[in-house]
Amino acid sequence: MTVSAVPSGTFAIGSRIAVHRMGFGAMQITGTGVWGPPRDRAQALKVLRRLPELGVNFIDTADSYGPDVSEKLIREALHPHDGLLIATKAGFTRSGPYMWRVNCRPEHLIESAHKSREKLGVEQIGLWQLHRIDGRVPMDEQFAAVRQLLDEGVIAHAGLSEVSVAEIKAAQKVFPVATVQNSYNLAERDSEDVVDYCTANGIGFIPYYPLGDGSLAAAGGALDRLARAKGCTTGQIALAWLLKRSPVILPIPGTSKLAHLEENVAASAITLTDAEFAGLDRRR
């Protein structure tokens, strides 16, 4: 069986950049605590170079992953990124493993986007996302910085992360919102209204943490029974559920292992019936 992201279908970011819906999250190719280089650098590069071979053409990263490590590894492995959409984010500063501090001052966002463009080795970032909305900075100022990056051609499309429907609507008054990236999976469903809004408005919804914490995969549970019936893993069923939930959903499971990468991408070919989908939905 050929493993490919192609069966996951396609979605056009900003109605312009078509990508296969099964993407890749590049946070785990860094060190422990998303800090520093990966323990096995050669393996991380192999994982990245395997992506195009599997039809994965949407990669999500951030300047804070490392920091800077993920973006630089992506450039080393895949530049000039032909046929790939490399999406990145800014809005955090780092001081150590597991340590994150929101910083969305306009000058910081603009400087970060320019630096990401250099680290990725591109003239224009295809998709750049505001990693968080900073409660200490007027929201309009943060959105104005995004608008400036679009107007200056530093970025082609812009997205948001961890936002409400109200915040998306506020941003849309300033710039076109191409994507929204919130934590969302079969177990964690706080963003249901955001998914519905994105679906209705053609906004790509990128669920980070797409496999959840594993609590649904308990032996004998609904997810486990369905996985056994289909001869696949519970993680693959969780990804298939996301793909069926909405045509705008772009799962980005991440890993630093080749075998796990192929297992995740293979979920692209798993089809859930309406009854199977509803059965899992009832047991959330």
C-alpha positions in Angstrom: 0.0 0.0 0.0 1.4 3.4 -1.0 1.3 5.9 1.8 0.3 9.4 0.6 -1.3 12.6 1.8 -3.2 12.9 -1.5 -6.3 11.0 -0.4 -6.8 13.6 2.4 -8.1 16.0 -0.3 -7.0 19.6 -0.9 -7.8 23.0 0.5 -6.8 26.3 -0.9 -5.2 28.7 1.6 -6.6 32.1 1.0 -8.4 30.6 -2.0 -5.1 30.6 -3.8 -2.5 28.1 -2.4 -3.8 24.6 -2.7 -2.3 22.1 -0.3 -3.1 18.5 0.7 -5.1 18.6 3.9 -2.9 16.2 5.8 0.0 18.4 6.8 3.0 18.3 9.2 3.7 20.1 12.4 7.4 20.8 12.9 7.5 21.5 16.6 8.8 18.0 17.6 11.9 18.2 15.4 13.5 20.4 18.1 15.0 19.5 21.4 13.3 18.6 24.7 10.9 21.3 25.8 10.9 22.7 22.3 14.3 24.1 23.1 17.5 23.7 21.2 18.5 21.2 18.5 16.9 17.8 18.2 18.6 14.9 19.9 18.9 13.1 16.5 19.5 15.8 13.9 20.1 13.4 11.1 16.7 11.7 11.8 14.9 15.1 11.9 16.3 15.9 8.5 15.2 12.6 7.1 11.7 13.2 8.4 11.5 16.5 6.7 12.9 15.2 3.4 10.4 12.4 3.5 7.4 14.8 3.5 7.4 15.7 -0.2 7.8 12.0 -1.1 4.6 11.3 0.9 2.7 14.1 -0.8 2.8 16.3 2.3 3.1 19.9 1.0 1.9 21.9 4.0 4.3 22.3 6.9 3.6 24.4 10.0 6.4 25.8 12.2 7.1 28.9 14.3 10.1 31.1 15.1 9.8 30.1 18.7 10.3 26.4 18.0 13.9 26.0 19.2 13.8 29.0 19.0 14.7 29.3 15.3 15.8 25.7 15.1 12.8 24.3 13.3 12.8 27.0 10.6 16.5 26.5 9.9 16.2 22.7 9.7 13.3 23.1 7.3 15.4 25.3 5.1 18.4 22.9 5.2 16.2 19.9 4.3 13.8 21.3 1.8 15.0 24.6 0.3 14.0 26.0 -2.2 10.6 24.6 -1.0 9.3 23.9 -4.5 5.6 22.9 -4.3 5.6 23.3 -0.5 3.8 25.8 1.7 5.9 26.6 4.7 3.7 28.3 7.3 5.3 30.0 10.3 4.2 32.0 13.3 5.4 34.7 15.7 4.3 36.1 19.0 6.3 34.2 21.6 9.8 34.8 23.1 11.7 32.0 24.8 14.1 31.9 27.7 14.4 28.1 28.2 12.8 24.7 27.8 9.0 24.7 28.2 9.1 28.5 28.8 6.9 30.7 26.6 6.2 34.4 26.9 3.7 36.2 24.7 5.2 39.2 23.0 3.0 40.7 20.2 4.3 44.3 20.2 4.0 45.5 16.6 7.7 46.1 16.2 8.5 42.5 17.5 6.0 40.9 15.1 7.4 42.8 12.1 11.0 42.1 13.0 10.1 38.4 13.6 8.5 38.0 10.2 11.5 39.5 8.4 13.8 37.2 10.3 11.6 34.1 9.5 11.7 35.0 5.9 15.5 35.0 6.0 15.8 31.8 8.0 13.4 30.0 5.6 15.2 31.4 2.6 12.2 32.8 0.9 11.3 36.1 -0.7 7.8 35.9 0.8 6.3 33.8 3.5 3.3 32.0 2.1 1.4 31.9 5.4 2.3 33.7 8.5 0.3 33.4 11.7 -0.1 35.5 14.8 0.8 32.9 17.4 -1.3 34.4 20.2 -3.2 37.7 20.8 -1.3 39.6 23.4 -3.6 40.9 26.2 -1.0 43.6 27.0 -1.0 45.2 23.6 -4.1 46.8 21.9 -5.5 44.2 19.6 -5.9 46.7 16.7 -2.1 47.4 16.9 -1.3 43.8 16.6 -3.7 43.4 13.6 -2.3 46.6 12.0 1.2 45.0 12.1 -0.1 42.0 10.3 -1.8 44.3 7.7 1.6 46.0 7.2 3.3 42.7 6.6 0.7 41.9 3.9 0.9 45.3 2.3 4.7 45.2 2.2 4.7 41.7 0.6 6.7 40.1 3.4 3.8 37.6 3.8 1.2 36.4 1.3 -1.5 35.3 3.7 -2.1 35.7 7.4 -3.7 33.6 10.1 -4.5 33.6 13.8 -3.9 31.1 16.6 -6.0 30.3 19.8 -8.7 32.8 19.0 -12.5 33.1 19.4 -15.0 33.8 16.7 -15.3 37.4 18.0 -11.5 37.8 17.6 -11.6 36.4 14.1 -14.3 38.9 13.2 -12.3 41.7 14.7 -9.2 40.7 12.7 -11.2 40.4 9.5 -12.0 44.1 9.7 -8.2 44.8 9.3 -6.9 41.9 7.1 -8.2 38.7 5.4 -7.9 35.8 7.8 -6.7 32.8 5.8 -6.3 30.3 8.6 -7.1 29.8 12.3 -5.0 27.4 14.4 -6.6 26.3 17.7 -6.2 23.3 19.9 -8.8 20.8 18.8 -9.3 17.1 18.6 -11.9 14.4 19.3 -11.6 14.9 23.0 -11.0 18.6 23.2 -13.9 20.4 21.5 -13.9 23.9 23.0 -13.4 25.4 19.5 -16.5 23.8 17.9 -18.0 27.2 17.1 -14.7 28.3 15.6 -14.6 25.3 13.3 -18.2 26.0 12.2 -17.3 29.6 11.5 -14.2 28.7 9.5 -16.2 26.1 7.6 -18.9 28.7 6.7 -16.4 31.3 5.6 -13.7 29.2 3.8 -11.1 29.8 6.4 -8.6 26.9 6.9 -8.8 25.5 10.4 -5.5 24.0 11.6 -6.0 21.8 14.7 -2.8 21.6 16.7 -2.5 18.8 19.2 -4.7 16.7 16.8 -4.2 13.4 18.6 -5.2 14.7 22.0 -3.8 13.2 25.2 -4.6 9.6 24.4 -7.4 9.2 26.9 -9.8 8.2 24.2 -7.6 5.3 23.1 -8.3 3.2 26.2 -8.6 -0.5 25.5 -12.2 -1.5 24.8 -13.3 2.1 24.1 -15.2 3.3 21.0 -12.0 4.5 19.4 -10.1 1.3 20.2 -12.9 -0.9 18.9 -13.2 1.0 15.6 -9.4 1.0 15.1 -9.4 -2.8 15.6 -12.2 -3.2 13.1 -10.4 -1.2 10.5 -7.0 -2.6 11.2 -5.4 0.7 12.0 -4.3 2.6 15.1 -6.4 4.8 17.3 -4.3 7.8 16.3 -5.1 7.2 12.7 -8.8 7.1 13.5 -8.5 10.4 15.4 -6.9 12.0 12.3 -9.5 10.5 10.0 -12.2 11.9 12.3 -10.7 15.4 11.9 -10.6 15.1 8.1 -14.3 14.2 8.1 -15.3 16.8 10.6 -15.0 19.7 8.1 -13.5 20.1 4.6 -11.5 23.1 5.9 -9.6 21.2 8.6 -5.9 20.7 8.0 -4.4 18.3 10.6 -0.7 18.8 11.3 0.4 15.8 13.4 4.1 16.1 14.3 6.8 13.6 14.9 10.6 13.2 14.9 10.3 9.5 13.7 10.0 8.3 10.2 7.8 5.3 11.1 5.4 7.5 13.0 5.3 10.0 10.2 4.2 7.4 7.7 1.6 6.1 10.1 0.1 9.5 10.5 0.1 10.2 6.7 -1.5 6.8 6.1 -4.6 8.1 8.0 -5.3 10.2 4.8 -6.7 7.0 3.2 -9.0 6.0 6.1 -12.6 6.8 5.4 -15.2 6.9 8.2 -18.8 6.3 7.4 -21.4 8.8 8.8 -22.4 6.2 11.3 -18.8 5.6 12.5 -18.2 9.3 12.8 -21.4 9.9 14.7 -20.6 6.9 17.0 -17.3 8.5 18.0 -18.9 11.9 18.3 -21.5 10.6 20.8 -18.7 9.2 23.0 -16.6 12.4 23.3 
